[in-house]
Amino acid sequence: FTNLFARIVKDLEHPVEIAGPRQVGAALTQLIALLTQRQSDAQGPDVYFLIVGLQRWHELRGVDAYQQSEPAKQLTRLAEEGPELGIHLIAWADGTATLERVFKRGGIGNFDLRAVLRLPEKDSNDLLGSNAAARLEDNRAFFRNENWELGRMEKFKPYPAPEKDALAQWLKVMGRKTIA
């Protein structure tokens, strides 16, 4: 996904930074500093911190099942306090075990918008309040907004990342320059 994002950001009208595994700690430190600054002066454009593959970020793992690592504490703070200040966290993980290792059990509740593919029944119940995702067919997913009434979910078909030529054509149609 890093290559896909690198191609897309060149054509966006606003600044975007891409941090690899080695720079992600510094990026998180910058976001915490921005969060602290905005707590006294909540001005500024929205910021989105996207993590693709939360399970690959080894610094988030605590020393045991009960203690969070320092980066995990910072990430949890962003998830808890950031949205009110225009700092949003979007995280993709391979399952609820990863989410619980990073955010601990209660921290998952900071994510109001959830999209899931087929999951084991327990994970489906934990994330959606329903075991419906355990019965999903291939190429289908559920979206759940925690502000909706209990049990409401939207079923959708996820699409793969577009190929370079398709992405270039789409950006061209949207009035952007062609990507290299």
Salt bridges, closest charged atoms under 4 A:
GLU13 OE2 - ARG176 NH1 2.73
ASP46 OD2 - HIS88 NE2 3.51
GLU81 OE1 - ARG77 NE 3.31
GLU100 OE2 - ARG105 NH1 2.37
ASP126 OD1 - ARG105 NH2 3.27
ASP126 OD2 - LYS122 NZ 2.69
GLU137 OE2 - ARG140 NE 3.93
GLU137 OE2 - LYS155 NZ 3.04
ASP138 OD1 - ARG118 NH2 2.53
GLU146 OE2 - ARG114 NH1 3.73
GLU146 OE2 - ARG144 NE 3.68
GLU154 OE2 - ARG152 NH2 3.36
